[in-house]
Amino acid sequence: MAEEAKAVDTKESAPQQNTSPAAGSGPVPTPGAENAQPQAAPDLNVSDLNAVKSIIDIATQRGAFKANELEAVGKTYNKLTMFLDHVTKQQQETKEENNG
């Protein structure tokens, strides 16, 4: 009986095979998309990146990351901070040039 339970558990926990096409094989057509209007490109700006920085900071403070993930999170946070500082500095210089 224990063997039957193991067999059932194995079947239930076995990963289902992915029948979708390979990632490199091109886009999968969506039914009815032939007549759809082209979508606008996603909008991402500096304020969105500042929000991501805040989210990382809050998630870190709340312990949302595992210890082995902290290095990658920290490096990403530092790169994001450096990028945002650079953009802010450029914006200030541009503003000063336009006003001066």
Buried (B, 14 or more C-beta within 10 A) or exposed (E): EEEEEEEEEEEEEEEEEEEEEEEEEEEEEEEEEEEEEEEEEEEEEEEEBBEBBEEBEEEBEEEEBEEEEEEEBEEEBEEBBEEBEEBEEEEEEEEEEEEE
